């Protein structure tokens, strides 16, 4: 089973457009103004925006890899 994610917006007025299709070539894009980023419970990455929140479940290996990448960027 793959990882899960969710997108939560404060209001539908913050959505310009959305398209959901069964076609493989169609895409969905979410954009927003970043407010903050945090790990919740050690495996949930939470990206907070002005008008909503994106949560992505990460495994321990993905979390370690992401943290290592962030450390090397800061160095």
PDB file of N, CA, C and O in Angstrom:
ATOM      1  N   UNK A   1       0.836  -1.186   0.000  1.00  0.00           N
ATOM      2  CA  UNK A   1       0.000   0.000   0.000  1.00  0.00           C
ATOM      3  C   UNK A   1       0.872   1.236   0.000  1.00  0.00           C
ATOM      4  O   UNK A   1       1.891   1.273   0.690  1.00  0.00           O
ATOM      5  N   UNK A   2       0.489   2.257  -0.765  1.00  0.00           N
ATOM      6  CA  UNK A   2       1.262   3.479  -0.860  1.00  0.00           C
ATOM      7  C   UNK A   2       0.990   4.418   0.296  1.00  0.00           C
ATOM      8  O   UNK A   2       0.173   4.128   1.170  1.00  0.00           O
ATOM      9  N   UNK A   3       1.673   5.531   0.293  1.00  0.00           N
ATOM     10  CA  UNK A   3       1.494   6.552   1.319  1.00  0.00           C
ATOM     11  C   UNK A   3       0.244   7.363   1.009  1.00  0.00           C
ATOM     12  O   UNK A   3      -0.222   7.400  -0.131  1.00  0.00           O
ATOM     13  N   UNK A   4      -0.287   8.005   2.025  1.00  0.00           N
ATOM     14  CA  UNK A   4      -1.491   8.811   1.849  1.00  0.00           C
ATOM     15  C   UNK A   4      -1.157  10.293   1.933  1.00  0.00           C
ATOM     16  O   UNK A   4      -0.128  10.677   2.489  1.00  0.00           O
ATOM     17  N   UNK A   5      -2.036  11.121   1.375  1.00  0.00           N
ATOM     18  CA  UNK A   5      -1.902  12.562   1.530  1.00  0.00           C
ATOM     19  C   UNK A   5      -3.290  13.176   1.535  1.00  0.00           C
ATOM     20  O   UNK A   5      -4.252  12.568   1.066  1.00  0.00           O
ATOM     21  N   UNK A   6      -3.385  14.383   2.067  1.00  0.00           N
ATOM     22  CA  UNK A   6      -4.650  15.108   2.045  1.00  0.00           C
ATOM     23  C   UNK A   6      -4.372  16.578   1.814  1.00  0.00           C
ATOM     24  O   UNK A   6      -3.312  17.090   2.173  1.00  0.00           O
ATOM     25  N   UNK A   7      -5.326  17.243   1.217  1.00  0.00           N
ATOM     26  CA  UNK A   7      -5.270  18.689   1.017  1.00  0.00           C
ATOM     27  C   UNK A   7      -6.530  19.250   1.644  1.00  0.00           C
ATOM     28  O   UNK A   7      -7.637  18.834   1.304  1.00  0.00           O
ATOM     29  N   UNK A   8      -6.367  20.186   2.554  1.00  0.00           N
ATOM     30  CA  UNK A   8      -7.501  20.787   3.238  1.00  0.00           C
ATOM     31  C   UNK A   8      -7.451  22.299   3.019  1.00  0.00           C
ATOM     32  O   UNK A   8      -6.467  22.947   3.377  1.00  0.00           O
ATOM     33  N   UNK A   9      -8.502  22.858   2.436  1.00  0.00           N
ATOM     34  CA  UNK A   9      -8.576  24.289   2.194  1.00  0.00           C
ATOM     35  C   UNK A   9      -9.609  24.915   3.119  1.00  0.00           C
ATOM     36  O   UNK A   9     -10.593  24.272   3.484  1.00  0.00           O
ATOM     37  N   UNK A  10      -9.385  26.176   3.500  1.00  0.00           N
ATOM     38  CA  UNK A  10     -10.307  26.870   4.395  1.00  0.00           C
ATOM     39  C   UNK A  10     -11.670  27.100   3.758  1.00  0.00           C
ATOM     40  O   UNK A  10     -12.690  27.116   4.447  1.00  0.00           O
ATOM     41  N   UNK A  11     -11.683  27.277   2.440  1.00  0.00           N
ATOM     42  CA  UNK A  11     -12.938  27.570   1.755  1.00  0.00           C
ATOM     43  C   UNK A  11     -12.814  27.206   0.285  1.00  0.00           C
ATOM     44  O   UNK A  11     -11.723  27.266  -0.281  1.00  0.00           O
ATOM     45  N   UNK A  12     -13.915  26.833  -0.330  1.00  0.00           N
ATOM     46  CA  UNK A  12     -13.886  26.529  -1.760  1.00  0.00           C
ATOM     47  C   UNK A  12     -13.615  27.781  -2.593  1.00  0.00           C
ATOM     48  O   UNK A  12     -13.302  27.674  -3.779  1.00  0.00           O
ATOM     49  N   UNK A  13     -13.730  28.956  -1.994  1.00  0.00           N
ATOM     50  CA  UNK A  13     -13.442  30.179  -2.744  1.00  0.00           C
ATOM     51  C   UNK A  13     -11.958  30.319  -3.066  1.00  0.00           C
ATOM     52  O   UNK A  13     -11.585  31.115  -3.927  1.00  0.00           O
ATOM     53  N   UNK A  14     -11.102  29.548  -2.379  1.00  0.00           N
ATOM     54  CA  UNK A  14      -9.663  29.602  -2.629  1.00  0.00           C
ATOM     55  C   UNK A  14      -9.230  28.664  -3.751  1.00  0.00           C
ATOM     56  O   UNK A  14      -8.040  28.577  -4.053  1.00  0.00           O
ATOM     57  N   UNK A  15     -10.171  27.963  -4.370  1.00  0.00           N
ATOM     58  CA  UNK A  15      -9.884  27.060  -5.481  1.00  0.00           C
ATOM     59  C   UNK A  15     -10.245  27.771  -6.775  1.00  0.00           C
ATOM     60  O   UNK A  15     -11.407  28.107  -7.003  1.00  0.00           O
ATOM     61  N   UNK A  16      -9.248  27.999  -7.621  1.00  0.00           N
ATOM     62  CA  UNK A  16      -9.517  28.639  -8.921  1.00  0.00           C
ATOM     63  C   UNK A  16     -10.237  27.694  -9.851  1.00  0.00           C
ATOM     64  O   UNK A  16     -11.249  28.044 -10.457  1.00  0.00           O
ATOM     65  N   UNK A  17      -9.699  26.482  -9.961  1.00  0.00           N
ATOM     66  CA  UNK A  17     -10.332  25.462 -10.792  1.00  0.00           C
ATOM     67  C   UNK A  17      -9.826  24.099 -10.360  1.00  0.00           C
ATOM     68  O   UNK A  17      -8.740  23.975  -9.794  1.00  0.00           O
ATOM     69  N   UNK A  18     -10.618  23.088 -10.632  1.00  0.00           N
ATOM     70  CA  UNK A  18     -10.212  21.725 -10.341  1.00  0.00           C
ATOM     71  C   UNK A  18     -10.785  20.822 -11.419  1.00  0.00           C
ATOM     72  O   UNK A  18     -11.924  20.990 -11.852  1.00  0.00           O
ATOM     73  N   UNK A  19      -9.987  19.875 -11.838  1.00  0.00           N
ATOM     74  CA  UNK A  19     -10.406  18.929 -12.870  1.00  0.00           C
ATOM     75  C   UNK A  19     -10.013  17.542 -12.418  1.00  0.00           C
ATOM     76  O   UNK A  19      -8.853  17.294 -12.087  1.00  0.00           O
ATOM     77  N   UNK A  20     -10.969  16.643 -12.402  1.00  0.00           N
ATOM     78  CA  UNK A  20     -10.697  15.267 -12.026  1.00  0.00           C
ATOM     79  C   UNK A  20     -11.089  14.386 -13.195  1.00  0.00           C
ATOM     80  O   UNK A  20     -12.203  14.477 -13.712  1.00  0.00           O
ATOM     81  N   UNK A  21     -10.172  13.540 -13.602  1.00  0.00           N
ATOM     82  CA  UNK A  21     -10.403  12.720 -14.775  1.00  0.00           C
ATOM     83  C   UNK A  21      -9.791  11.341 -14.576  1.00  0.00           C
ATOM     84  O   UNK A  21      -8.869  11.174 -13.778  1.00  0.00           O
ATOM     85  N   UNK A  22     -10.291  10.382 -15.284  1.00  0.00           N
ATOM     86  CA  UNK A  22      -9.707   9.042 -15.266  1.00  0.00           C
ATOM     87  C   UNK A  22      -8.606   8.895 -16.311  1.00  0.00           C
ATOM     88  O   UNK A  22      -7.965   7.847 -16.388  1.00  0.00           O
ATOM     89  N   UNK A  23      -8.384   9.913 -17.100  1.00  0.00           N
ATOM     90  CA  UNK A  23      -7.338   9.883 -18.128  1.00  0.00           C
ATOM     91  C   UNK A  23      -5.964  10.035 -17.489  1.00  0.00           C
ATOM     92  O   UNK A  23      -5.781  10.884 -16.616  1.00  0.00           O
ATOM     93  N   UNK A  24      -5.004   9.232 -17.908  1.00  0.00           N
ATOM     94  CA  UNK A  24      -3.658   9.245 -17.334  1.00  0.00           C
ATOM     95  C   UNK A  24      -2.908  10.545 -17.623  1.00  0.00           C
ATOM     96  O   UNK A  24      -2.044  10.939 -16.840  1.00  0.00           O
ATOM     97  N   UNK A  25      -3.217  11.207 -18.716  1.00  0.00           N
ATOM     98  CA  UNK A  25      -2.450  12.410 -19.091  1.00  0.00           C
ATOM     99  C   UNK A  25      -2.917  13.671 -18.367  1.00  0.00           C
ATOM    100  O   UNK A  25      -2.205  14.675 -18.374  1.00  0.00           O
ATOM    101  N   UNK A  26      -4.088  13.645 -17.746  1.00  0.00           N
ATOM    102  CA  UNK A  26      -4.594  14.813 -17.032  1.00  0.00           C
ATOM    103  C   UNK A  26      -3.848  14.992 -15.714  1.00  0.00           C
ATOM    104  O   UNK A  26      -3.431  14.015 -15.093  1.00  0.00           O
ATOM    105  N   UNK A  27      -3.685  16.223 -15.299  1.00  0.00           N
ATOM    106  CA  UNK A  27      -2.955  16.547 -14.080  1.00  0.00           C
ATOM    107  C   UNK A  27      -3.849  17.367 -13.144  1.00  0.00           C
ATOM    108  O   UNK A  27      -4.841  17.962 -13.563  1.00  0.00           O
ATOM    109  N   UNK A  28      -3.465  17.377 -11.864  1.00  0.00           N
ATOM    110  CA  UNK A  28      -4.107  18.211 -10.861  1.00  0.00           C
ATOM    111  C   UNK A  28      -3.001  19.016 -10.198  1.00  0.00           C
ATOM    112  O   UNK A  28      -1.967  18.456  -9.834  1.00  0.00           O
ATOM    113  N   UNK A  29      -3.196  20.311 -10.038  1.00  0.00           N
ATOM    114  CA  UNK A  29      -2.191  21.194  -9.458  1.00  0.00           C
ATOM    115  C   UNK A  29      -2.809  21.980  -8.308  1.00  0.00           C
ATOM    116  O   UNK A  29      -3.881  22.569  -8.449  1.00  0.00           O
ATOM    117  N   UNK A  30      -2.114  21.983  -7.159  1.00  0.00           N
ATOM    118  CA  UNK A  30      -2.502  22.799  -6.017  1.00  0.00           C
ATOM    119  C   UNK A  30      -1.386  23.804  -5.786  1.00  0.00           C
ATOM    120  O   UNK A  30      -0.219  23.420  -5.709  1.00  0.00           O
ATOM    121  N   UNK A  31      -1.721  25.080  -5.673  1.00  0.00           N
ATOM    122  CA  UNK A  31      -0.726  26.110  -5.403  1.00  0.00           C
ATOM    123  C   UNK A  31      -1.199  26.956  -4.237  1.00  0.00           C
ATOM    124  O   UNK A  31      -2.400  27.114  -4.017  1.00  0.00           O
ATOM    125  N   UNK A  32      -0.251  27.497  -3.494  1.00  0.00           N
ATOM    126  CA  UNK A  32      -0.618  28.360  -2.381  1.00  0.00           C
ATOM    127  C   UNK A  32       0.588  29.089  -1.843  1.00  0.00           C
ATOM    128  O   UNK A  32       1.726  28.837  -2.240  1.00  0.00           O
ATOM    129  N   UNK A  33       0.311  30.004  -0.924  1.00  0.00           N
ATOM    130  CA  UNK A  33       1.364  30.789  -0.297  1.00  0.00           C
ATOM    131  C   UNK A  33       1.795  30.084   0.991  1.00  0.00           C
ATOM    132  O   UNK A  33       0.970  29.852   1.875  1.00  0.00           O
ATOM    133  N   UNK A  34       3.078  29.742   1.101  1.00  0.00           N
ATOM    134  CA  UNK A  34       3.615  28.964   2.209  1.00  0.00           C
ATOM    135  C   UNK A  34       3.599  29.756   3.506  1.00  0.00           C
ATOM    136  O   UNK A  34       4.000  30.919   3.549  1.00  0.00           O
ATOM    137  N   UNK A  35       3.121  29.098   4.572  1.00  0.00           N
ATOM    138  CA  UNK A  35       3.111  29.689   5.905  1.00  0.00           C
ATOM    139  C   UNK A  35       4.104  28.969   6.831  1.00  0.00           C
ATOM    140  O   UNK A  35       4.762  29.607   7.652  1.00  0.00           O
ATOM    141  N   UNK A  36       4.209  27.638   6.696  1.00  0.00           N
ATOM    142  CA  UNK A  36       5.127  26.888   7.540  1.00  0.00           C
ATOM    143  C   UNK A  36       5.142  25.414   7.182  1.00  0.00           C
ATOM    144  O   UNK A  36       4.248  24.922   6.494  1.00  0.00           O
ATOM    145  N   UNK A  37       6.175  24.707   7.659  1.00  0.00           N
ATOM    146  CA  UNK A  37       6.345  23.286   7.407  1.00  0.00           C
ATOM    147  C   UNK A  37       6.732  22.615   8.725  1.00  0.00           C
ATOM    148  O   UNK A  37       7.538  23.147   9.489  1.00  0.00           O
ATOM    149  N   UNK A  38       6.140  21.424   8.988  1.00  0.00           N
ATOM    150  CA  UNK A  38       6.454  20.712  10.227  1.00  0.00           C
ATOM    151  C   UNK A  38       6.234  19.219  10.035  1.00  0.00           C
ATOM    152  O   UNK A  38       5.487  18.796   9.152  1.00  0.00           O
ATOM    153  N   UNK A  39       6.895  18.426  10.877  1.00  0.00           N
ATOM    154  CA  UNK A  39       6.626  16.997  10.959  1.00  0.00           C
ATOM    155  C   UNK A  39       5.704  16.768  12.139  1.00  0.00           C
ATOM    156  O   UNK A  39       5.926  17.312  13.221  1.00  0.00           O
ATOM    157  N   UNK A  40       4.670  15.964  11.934  1.00  0.00           N
ATOM    158  CA  UNK A  40       3.707  15.647  12.987  1.00  0.00           C
ATOM    159  C   UNK A  40       3.794  14.149  13.250  1.00  0.00           C
ATOM    160  O   UNK A  40       3.689  13.349  12.320  1.00  0.00           O
ATOM    161  N   UNK A  41       3.981  13.772  14.481  1.00  0.00           N
ATOM    162  CA  UNK A  41       4.041  12.360  14.834  1.00  0.00           C
ATOM    163  C   UNK A  41       5.192  11.609  14.200  1.00  0.00           C
ATOM    164  O   UNK A  41       5.177  10.379  14.168  1.00  0.00           O
ATOM    165  N   UNK A  42       6.174  12.306  13.702  1.00  0.00           N
ATOM    166  CA  UNK A  42       7.365  11.678  13.154  1.00  0.00           C
ATOM    167  C   UNK A  42       7.246  11.180  11.727  1.00  0.00           C
ATOM    168  O   UNK A  42       8.268  10.939  11.084  1.00  0.00           O
ATOM    169  N   UNK A  43       6.032  11.015  11.204  1.00  0.00           N
ATOM    170  CA  UNK A  43       5.915  10.475   9.847  1.00  0.00           C
ATOM    171  C   UNK A  43       4.954  11.264   8.955  1.00  0.00           C
ATOM    172  O   UNK A  43       4.763  10.906   7.792  1.00  0.00           O
ATOM    173  N   UNK A  44       4.352  12.323   9.478  1.00  0.00           N
ATOM    174  CA  UNK A  44       3.407  13.110   8.695  1.00  0.00           C
ATOM    175  C   UNK A  44       4.021  14.491   8.435  1.00  0.00           C
ATOM    176  O   UNK A  44       4.243  15.265   9.366  1.00  0.00           O
ATOM    177  N   UNK A  45       4.290  14.785   7.165  1.00  0.00           N
ATOM    178  CA  UNK A  45       4.797  16.097   6.775  1.00  0.00           C
ATOM    179  C   UNK A  45       3.598  17.009   6.568  1.00  0.00           C
ATOM    180  O   UNK A  45       2.707  16.694   5.779  1.00  0.00           O
ATOM    181  N   UNK A  46       3.568  18.123   7.262  1.00  0.00           N
ATOM    182  CA  UNK A  46       2.468  19.081   7.141  1.00  0.00           C
ATOM    183  C   UNK A  46       3.001  20.376   6.552  1.00  0.00           C
ATOM    184  O   UNK A  46       3.904  20.997   7.111  1.00  0.00           O
ATOM    185  N   UNK A  47       2.438  20.779   5.422  1.00  0.00           N
ATOM    186  CA  UNK A  47       2.801  22.028   4.764  1.00  0.00           C
ATOM    187  C   UNK A  47       1.603  22.966   4.925  1.00  0.00           C
ATOM    188  O   UNK A  47       0.546  22.749   4.332  1.00  0.00           O
ATOM    189  N   UNK A  48       1.785  24.008   5.735  1.00  0.00           N
ATOM    190  CA  UNK A  48       0.703  24.952   5.999  1.00  0.00           C
ATOM    191  C   UNK A  48       0.813  26.137   5.061  1.00  0.00           C
ATOM    192  O   UNK A  48       1.874  26.744   4.916  1.00  0.00           O
ATOM    193  N   UNK A  49      -0.301  26.452   4.433  1.00  0.00           N
ATOM    194  CA  UNK A  49      -0.379  27.614   3.567  1.00  0.00           C
ATOM    195  C   UNK A  49      -1.353  28.637   4.140  1.00  0.00           C
ATOM    196  O   UNK A  49      -2.025  28.369   5.136  1.00  0.00           O
ATOM    197  N   UNK A  50      -1.427  29.785   3.527  1.00  0.00           N
ATOM    198  CA  UNK A  50      -2.323  30.839   3.975  1.00  0.00           C
ATOM    199  C   UNK A  50      -3.769  30.350   3.984  1.00  0.00           C
ATOM    200  O   UNK A  50      -4.524  30.670   4.902  1.00  0.00           O
ATOM    201  N   UNK A  51      -4.160  29.582   2.977  1.00  0.00           N
ATOM    202  CA  UNK A  51      -5.555  29.174   2.833  1.00  0.00           C
ATOM    203  C   UNK A  51      -5.804  27.682   2.953  1.00  0.00           C
ATOM    204  O   UNK A  51      -6.887  27.207   2.610  1.00  0.00           O
ATOM    205  N   UNK A  52      -4.806  26.925   3.440  1.00  0.00           N
ATOM    206  CA  UNK A  52      -5.035  25.497   3.579  1.00  0.00           C
ATOM    207  C   UNK A  52      -3.806  24.741   4.039  1.00  0.00           C
ATOM    208  O   UNK A  52      -2.751  25.324   4.287  1.00  0.00           O
ATOM    209  N   UNK A  53      -3.967  23.413   4.150  1.00  0.00           N
ATOM    210  CA  UNK A  53      -2.917  22.544   4.664  1.00  0.00           C
ATOM    211  C   UNK A  53      -2.782  21.324   3.760  1.00  0.00           C
ATOM    212  O   UNK A  53      -3.780  20.749   3.326  1.00  0.00           O
ATOM    213  N   UNK A  54      -1.540  20.936   3.480  1.00  0.00           N
ATOM    214  CA  UNK A  54      -1.230  19.698   2.764  1.00  0.00           C
ATOM    215  C   UNK A  54      -0.535  18.781   3.746  1.00  0.00           C
ATOM    216  O   UNK A  54       0.451  19.171   4.371  1.00  0.00           O
ATOM    217  N   UNK A  55      -1.040  17.563   3.889  1.00  0.00           N
ATOM    218  CA  UNK A  55      -0.412  16.571   4.764  1.00  0.00           C
ATOM    219  C   UNK A  55      -0.021  15.357   3.931  1.00  0.00           C
ATOM    220  O   UNK A  55      -0.815  14.854   3.137  1.00  0.00           O
ATOM    221  N   UNK A  56       1.225  14.890   4.122  1.00  0.00           N
ATOM    222  CA  UNK A  56       1.728  13.738   3.387  1.00  0.00           C
ATOM    223  C   UNK A  56       2.345  12.763   4.379  1.00  0.00           C
ATOM    224  O   UNK A  56       3.226  13.130   5.156  1.00  0.00           O
ATOM    225  N   UNK A  57       1.875  11.518   4.347  1.00  0.00           N
ATOM    226  CA  UNK A  57       2.439  10.484   5.204  1.00  0.00           C
ATOM    227  C   UNK A  57       3.738   9.978   4.573  1.00  0.00           C
ATOM    228  O   UNK A  57       3.762   9.601   3.402  1.00  0.00           O
ATOM    229  N   UNK A  58       4.802   9.974   5.352  1.00  0.00           N
ATOM    230  CA  UNK A  58       6.102   9.502   4.886  1.00  0.00           C
ATOM    231  C   UNK A  58       6.570   8.356   5.767  1.00  0.00           C
ATOM    232  O   UNK A  58       6.329   8.360   6.974  1.00  0.00           O
ATOM    233  N   UNK A  59       7.227   7.394   5.182  1.00  0.00           N
ATOM    234  CA  UNK A  59       7.834   6.324   5.956  1.00  0.00           C
ATOM    235  C   UNK A  59       9.120   6.804   6.593  1.00  0.00           C
ATOM    236  O   UNK A  59       9.596   7.898   6.289  1.00  0.00           O
ATOM    237  N   UNK A  60       9.693   5.988   7.484  1.00  0.00           N
ATOM    238  CA  UNK A  60      10.919   6.388   8.177  1.00  0.00           C
ATOM    239  C   UNK A  60      12.073   6.613   7.217  1.00  0.00           C
ATOM    240  O   UNK A  60      12.849   7.552   7.398  1.00  0.00           O
ATOM    241  N   UNK A  61      12.203   5.767   6.196  1.00  0.00           N
ATOM    242  CA  UNK A  61      13.325   5.930   5.258  1.00  0.00           C
ATOM    243  C   UNK A  61      13.165   7.202   4.429  1.00  0.00           C
ATOM    244  O   UNK A  61      14.148   7.896   4.167  1.00  0.00           O
ATOM    245  N   UNK A  62      11.936   7.515   4.012  1.00  0.00           N
ATOM    246  CA  UNK A  62      11.707   8.744   3.250  1.00  0.00           C
ATOM    247  C   UNK A  62      11.956   9.975   4.117  1.00  0.00           C
ATOM    248  O   UNK A  62      12.493  10.980   3.650  1.00  0.00           O
ATOM    249  N   UNK A  63      11.557   9.883   5.395  1.00  0.00           N
ATOM    250  CA  UNK A  63      11.757  10.990   6.323  1.00  0.00           C
ATOM    251  C   UNK A  63      13.240  11.252   6.533  1.00  0.00           C
ATOM    252  O   UNK A  63      13.685  12.399   6.493  1.00  0.00           O
ATOM    253  N   UNK A  64      14.019  10.167   6.760  1.00  0.00           N
ATOM    254  CA  UNK A  64      15.468  10.323   6.927  1.00  0.00           C
ATOM    255  C   UNK A  64      16.108  10.922   5.689  1.00  0.00           C
ATOM    256  O   UNK A  64      16.952  11.812   5.794  1.00  0.00           O
ATOM    257  N   UNK A  65      15.714  10.438   4.514  1.00  0.00           N
ATOM    258  CA  UNK A  65      16.267  10.945   3.258  1.00  0.00           C
ATOM    259  C   UNK A  65      15.965  12.429   3.095  1.00  0.00           C
ATOM    260  O   UNK A  65      16.840  13.202   2.704  1.00  0.00           O
ATOM    261  N   UNK A  66      14.740  12.828   3.391  1.00  0.00           N
ATOM    262  CA  UNK A  66      14.351  14.238   3.283  1.00  0.00           C
ATOM    263  C   UNK A  66      15.146  15.099   4.251  1.00  0.00           C
ATOM    264  O   UNK A  66      15.614  16.179   3.890  1.00  0.00           O
ATOM    265  N   UNK A  67      15.299  14.618   5.486  1.00  0.00           N
ATOM    266  CA  UNK A  67      16.062  15.374   6.486  1.00  0.00           C
ATOM    267  C   UNK A  67      17.524  15.522   6.068  1.00  0.00           C
ATOM    268  O   UNK A  67      18.112  16.589   6.246  1.00  0.00           O
ATOM    269  N   UNK A  68      18.118  14.454   5.510  1.00  0.00           N
ATOM    270  CA  UNK A  68      19.501  14.526   5.028  1.00  0.00           C
ATOM    271  C   UNK A  68      19.628  15.532   3.889  1.00  0.00           C
ATOM    272  O   UNK A  68      20.602  16.283   3.830  1.00  0.00           O
ATOM    273  N   UNK A  69      18.656  15.551   2.991  1.00  0.00           N
ATOM    274  CA  UNK A  69      18.692  16.498   1.881  1.00  0.00           C
ATOM    275  C   UNK A  69      18.582  17.935   2.394  1.00  0.00           C
ATOM    276  O   UNK A  69      19.263  18.833   1.900  1.00  0.00           O
ATOM    277  N   UNK A  70      17.716  18.142   3.392  1.00  0.00           N
ATOM    278  CA  UNK A  70      17.563  19.473   3.960  1.00  0.00           C
ATOM    279  C   UNK A  70      18.833  19.912   4.659  1.00  0.00           C
ATOM    280  O   UNK A  70      19.207  21.082   4.582  1.00  0.00           O
ATOM    281  N   UNK A  71      19.508  18.987   5.346  1.00  0.00           N
ATOM    282  CA  UNK A  71      20.757  19.303   6.054  1.00  0.00           C
ATOM    283  C   UNK A  71      21.852  19.705   5.078  1.00  0.00           C
ATOM    284  O   UNK A  71      22.612  20.636   5.346  1.00  0.00           O
ATOM    285  N   UNK A  72      21.938  19.008   3.941  1.00  0.00           N
ATOM    286  CA  UNK A  72      22.985  19.319   2.966  1.00  0.00           C
ATOM    287  C   UNK A  72      22.713  20.644   2.252  1.00  0.00           C
ATOM    288  O   UNK A  72      23.652  21.304   1.808  1.00  0.00           O
ATOM    289  N   UNK A  73      21.464  21.036   2.138  1.00  0.00           N
ATOM    290  CA  UNK A  73      21.134  22.326   1.524  1.00  0.00           C
ATOM    291  C   UNK A  73      21.567  23.467   2.435  1.00  0.00           C
ATOM    292  O   UNK A  73      22.072  24.484   1.960  1.00  0.00           O
ATOM    293  N   UNK A  74      21.372  23.302   3.742  1.00  0.00           N
ATOM    294  CA  UNK A  74      21.725  24.336   4.720  1.00  0.00           C
ATOM    295  C   UNK A  74      23.228  24.482   4.876  1.00  0.00           C
ATOM    296  O   UNK A  74      23.706  25.560   5.229  1.00  0.00           O
ATOM    297  N   UNK A  75      23.980  23.426   4.623  1.00  0.00           N
ATOM    298  CA  UNK A  75      25.441  23.444   4.848  1.00  0.00           C
ATOM    299  C   UNK A  75      26.164  24.251   3.807  1.00  0.00           C
ATOM    300  O   UNK A  75      27.389  24.364   3.855  1.00  0.00           O
TER     301      UNK A  75
END
